[in-house]
Amino acid sequence: MERGATVTGRLVDAEGKPRAGVALEVRFRPKGWGSWFDWSAEPIRTDQQGRFRIEALLPDHSFRLSDGRKDFPLGSGLRWGQTKDLGDVGGKPVE
């Protein structure tokens, strides 16, 4: 069995300052589906520098990260075993 993809990044506010200790929820949508689903029952928490790490993501799915107010795309097109750094996340919300 191949290892899923990993996504890392840093949650920031509108001024680019890190958002520490924020509970983030991950949602996914399989390719070709219209509905979004919860990835995990437990939220991901940002560290003191606003950094987060999400592991075991499946290719051929789209992912979103939510801080409870906004949704941010994590991207699609991930590959098995890939680690993708998103850099700073916290811009414009997904509509």
N, C-alpha and C positions, 0 to 999 in steps of 0.2 A: 504494500500500500504506500502510495506516495504522500509526502508531507504537504499539507495545505500551504497557502500563501500567508505571509505576514505583512501587516501594514503598520507603519509607525508614523508619528507626527507630533505636533505641538499645538495645543488649543490656545488661541490668543484672543484678546478682546479687540475692539475697533481701533485701539491705539497700538496694537501689536504687543501688548504686555501679556505674559503667560497667565493662564487661568488655572490655578492650582486647586486640587481636591474636588474637581467637578465630576459628577457621575454621568457617564456617557452610555447611551444605549445604541446598540448596533442592530440595524435592520437589513434584511436582504430580500432580493427578488430573483428567482431563477430566470434564466434567459427565456424570453417569450411569454412570461407570465405578467399579469397586470397588478397583482397584489403584493404588498410588502409583508414580511414576517419577522418576528423577533429572532435574533441570532442566539442569544443567551438569556437565561433567566436572571443572571447577575450582571449589573452594569460594570463597565470598565471605568476606573478612576484615574484622573490625571495626577501626575506626581507634582512636586513642588515647583518644577519648571514648566508645568503644563503639558508634559510629554505623556503620550499613551502608546500602547503596543497591543495589537489585536492579532491573534494567531489562529491558525487552522481555518482560514477562509478558503472557500471552494471556487475554483475557476468556473467560468460560464454563469456567474451570478453577479448582480449589481449590488453594491452595499452603500448604506447611508449611516452616518453617525449623527446622533441627536443629543443635544444638551438639555432637552425639555422645552426649549424655546425655538430653536432653529435646527434644521437638518442640513448636513453637509455631505456631499458625495465623497465616497471613498474610492470611487472608480470601479471600473469593470475591466475585463481583459487581463485579470491576474493569471499568473502561471503557477503550476505546482512547484513548491519549494522556493518561490520567489520572495524576497523581502523588498517591499516598496516603501520608500520614505516620502511622505506627502509634504514634508516641510511644515510651514505654519498653516493651520486651518482655523477659520473663523470669519471668513469673508461673508459674502452675500449668501443668504439662505436659499435653499432649493425651493422652487415653487411647485 
